[in-house]
């Protein structure tokens, strides 16, 4: 399998530590193509997409994981989503003049919400403080506080690639803290260039060449937007007849734009009448504009 748009899992069998590595290329290019902001701002989305792939791969579920940050600073909204079968999409909204400093400097007052929407269970939501130098640091704090598992994250993105590395202690009382600290220290020597340019085997050899590491087969990742005409119809139906009639009167039709993939949907008066007559229980996508 190509070393791009792939997730690799690895395990330190004797140390009670697992790892995940992700590299995004064409999926990252597609995701950012639909976002209207500067390259520097887009890199925050690349890091978030890498993060949500890594985080979603640490649990077993059928559904999607959504990482969403909102604040009152130069960066207003950041959303990254990954499904259990590694389909990703994301969006970012904010000022092109955003000061890309700490999380608080970028987002101002706000919070980071991690949502797991599983087909077989009630949604789970974790709230993360938007504090720290970067997204990786904020997520590390979340894992220590909520999961009580030592976790380290490294997230990077440039114009062509986004990449991430996650190390995590396995929940086992017999783990040796010295082993964890040694592995984390070795990993902390990784550079942005290595993360974005080396394949997984090369990177692991560079970081852990004296450790016994078991590497698993790659899992493909692709950009895929889950928006659809039925979901858009359901969202419009929830608006109600009065508001839809107002839009029709003003414009002659209703237009909807998906913020993730920039796909356009258009509904004329007959379409609107038809969707108001049909009652379908299809979940709406919250990131649409009309």
C-alpha positions in Angstrom: 0.0 0.0 0.0 1.2 3.5 -0.7 2.7 5.4 2.2 0.4 8.3 1.4 -3.2 8.6 2.6 -2.6 5.7 5.0 -2.8 4.9 8.7 -0.3 2.5 10.2 -0.5 0.9 13.7 2.5 -0.3 15.6 3.1 -1.9 19.0 6.0 -2.2 21.5 5.0 -5.7 22.5 7.2 -5.9 25.6 6.6 -2.3 26.9 2.8 -1.9 27.0 2.9 1.0 24.5 1.1 1.3 21.2 1.5 3.8 18.4 -0.3 5.2 15.4 1.1 7.0 12.3 -0.8 8.8 9.6 0.1 10.5 6.4 -2.4 12.4 4.3 -1.7 13.6 0.8 -4.5 13.6 -1.9 -7.2 13.4 0.9 -5.6 16.5 2.5 -5.4 18.3 -0.9 -9.1 17.6 -1.6 -10.2 18.7 1.9 -8.4 22.1 1.8 -9.3 22.8 -1.8 -12.8 23.6 -0.7 -11.7 26.0 2.1 -11.4 29.7 1.4 -8.6 30.9 3.6 -4.8 31.5 3.5 -2.3 28.6 3.3 -1.1 29.4 6.9 -4.6 29.1 8.3 -5.3 25.9 6.3 -2.4 24.2 8.0 -4.4 24.1 11.2 -7.0 22.0 9.4 -4.3 19.6 8.2 -3.2 19.1 11.8 -6.8 18.6 12.9 -7.5 16.0 10.2 -4.4 14.1 11.2 -5.5 14.2 14.8 -9.0 13.0 14.3 -7.8 10.0 12.2 -5.4 9.1 15.0 -7.9 9.5 17.8 -10.7 7.7 15.9 -8.3 4.7 15.4 -7.8 4.4 19.2 -11.4 3.1 19.8 -13.7 0.6 18.2 -16.9 2.0 16.9 -19.2 2.3 13.9 -19.9 5.9 13.0 -17.9 9.1 13.1 -15.6 11.1 15.3 -15.8 14.9 15.1 -13.3 17.4 16.5 -14.7 20.9 16.6 -13.1 24.1 17.9 -15.0 27.4 18.1 -13.9 30.7 19.6 -14.2 34.4 19.3 -10.7 35.0 18.1 -9.3 35.3 14.5 -10.0 31.6 13.9 -13.8 31.1 14.4 -14.4 27.5 13.6 -12.4 24.3 12.9 -14.1 21.0 12.2 -12.4 17.7 11.4 -14.3 14.4 11.0 -13.2 10.8 10.5 -15.4 7.7 10.2 -14.6 4.3 11.5 -13.6 3.3 7.9 -11.2 6.3 7.6 -13.2 8.7 5.5 -12.3 12.3 6.3 -13.6 15.8 5.8 -13.1 19.1 7.4 -13.6 22.9 7.3 -12.0 26.0 8.8 -13.4 29.5 9.0 -11.5 32.6 10.2 -9.7 35.8 9.4 -6.8 35.6 6.9 -5.0 37.9 9.4 -5.2 35.2 12.1 -2.2 35.4 14.4 -1.0 31.8 14.4 0.4 31.7 17.9 -0.9 29.6 20.7 -4.4 28.1 20.6 -5.8 30.9 22.8 -4.2 33.5 20.5 -5.8 31.9 17.5 -9.2 31.0 18.8 -9.6 33.5 21.7 -12.2 32.4 24.3 -13.6 29.1 23.2 -13.5 25.3 23.5 -12.7 22.1 21.7 -15.4 19.5 21.6 -14.7 15.9 20.7 -17.8 14.0 19.7 -18.2 10.2 19.0 -21.4 9.6 17.1 -21.8 5.8 17.0 -24.5 3.8 15.3 -24.7 1.4 18.3 -24.5 3.7 21.2 -25.4 7.1 22.5 -23.2 10.0 21.4 -20.2 10.7 23.6 -18.9 14.2 24.0 -15.7 15.4 25.6 -14.9 19.1 26.2 -11.3 20.2 25.8 -9.9 23.5 26.9 -8.4 25.6 24.1 -5.1 26.1 25.9 -1.6 25.2 25.1 0.9 25.9 22.3 -1.0 23.8 19.7 -3.7 21.2 19.1 -1.5 18.3 20.0 -0.7 19.7 23.4 -4.4 20.4 24.1 -5.3 16.8 23.2 -2.5 15.3 25.3 -3.9 17.2 28.3 -7.4 15.8 27.5 -6.2 12.2 27.5 -4.4 12.6 30.7 -7.3 14.2 32.5 -10.2 12.2 31.1 -8.8 8.8 30.0 -5.9 8.8 32.5 -3.6 7.4 29.9 -0.3 8.8 29.1 -0.6 10.0 25.5 1.7 12.0 23.2 0.9 13.5 19.9 2.9 15.2 17.1 0.9 16.9 14.3 2.3 18.7 11.2 1.0 20.0 7.9 2.4 21.8 4.9 0.9 22.6 1.5 1.2 19.1 0.2 1.1 16.7 3.2 -0.4 16.4 6.7 1.0 13.9 9.2 0.6 12.7 12.7 2.1 10.4 15.3 0.4 9.1 18.4 2.0 7.2 21.3 -0.2 5.8 24.1 0.3 3.6 27.2 -1.9 0.6 27.1 -4.1 0.3 30.2 -2.1 -2.1 32.3 -1.0 -1.7 35.9 2.3 -3.6 35.2 3.6 -1.0 32.8 7.0 0.4 33.6 7.0 4.2 33.7 10.6 4.3 32.7 9.8 2.4 29.5 7.1 4.9 28.7 9.3 7.9 29.4 12.1 6.4 27.2 9.8 5.8 24.2 8.2 9.3 24.6 11.7 10.9 24.8 12.9 9.1 21.7 9.8 10.1 19.8 10.1 13.7 20.9 13.3 14.0 18.8 11.2 13.8 15.6 11.3 16.8 13.3 8.6 18.3 11.1 10.6 17.4 8.0 10.9 13.8 9.1 7.2 13.5 9.8 6.2 15.0 6.4 8.8 13.3 4.2 9.6 9.8 5.7 7.5 6.8 5.3 6.4 4.9 8.4 9.2 2.2 8.4 11.9 4.8 7.9 10.5 7.0 10.7 10.2 4.2 13.2 13.7 3.0 12.4 15.0 6.5 12.9 13.2 6.9 16.2 13.2 3.4 17.7 15.9 1.4 16.0 17.0 -0.3 19.3 13.4 -1.2 20.3 11.3 -4.2 19.3 8.5 -2.7 17.3 5.7 -4.7 15.5 4.2 -2.8 12.6 0.8 -3.6 11.1 -0.5 -3.3 7.6 -1.6 0.0 6.3 -5.3 1.2 6.3 -6.3 3.5 3.5 -7.7 7.0 4.1 -9.8 9.1 1.7 -11.7 12.3 1.5 -15.4 11.6 1.4 -18.2 14.1 2.1 -21.4 12.5 3.5 -23.6 15.3 2.3 -26.5 14.2 0.1 -29.7 15.6 -1.4 -31.9 13.6 1.1 -30.0 15.1 4.0 -30.3 18.6 2.6 -34.0 18.0 2.1 -34.4 17.0 5.7 -32.5 20.2 6.8 -34.7 22.3 4.7 -37.8 20.6 6.0 -36.8 21.5 9.6 -36.7 25.2 8.6 -40.4 25.1 8.0 -42.7 26.3 5.3 -42.7 29.9 6.3 -39.0 30.4 6.0 -38.7 28.4 2.8 -41.6 30.5 1.2 -39.7 33.6 2.1 -36.5 32.4 0.3 -38.5 31.3 -2.7 -40.3 34.7 -2.8 -36.9 36.5 -2.7 -34.8 34.4 -5.0 -37.2 32.1 -6.9 -35.3 29.0 -5.6 -33.5 27.7 -2.6 -29.7 27.2 -2.9 -27.7 25.2 -0.4 -23.9 24.9 -0.3 -22.0 22.2 1.6 -19.2 23.8 3.6 -17.1 20.6 3.5 -17.0 19.8 -0.2 -18.6 23.0 -1.8 -21.2 21.0 -3.6 -24.3 23.0 -4.6 -27.9 21.9 -4.3 -30.8 23.8 -5.8 -34.5 23.5 -5.1 -37.3 25.2 -7.1 -40.8 25.7 -5.9 -42.0 22.2 -7.0 -39.0 20.6 -5.2 -39.8 22.5 -2.0 -43.5 21.5 -2.2 -42.5 17.9 -2.7 -40.0 17.8 0.3 -42.6 19.4 2.6 -45.1 16.7 1.7 -42.7 13.8 2.4 -41.7 13.1 6.0 -38.3 11.3 6.1 -36.3 10.9 9.3 -32.9 11.5 7.9 -30.3 13.3 10.0 -29.4 16.7 8.8 -25.8 17.9 8.2 -25.2 20.9 10.4 -22.6 22.5 8.1 -24.8 23.7 5.2 -25.6 27.2 4.1 -28.7 28.3 2.3 
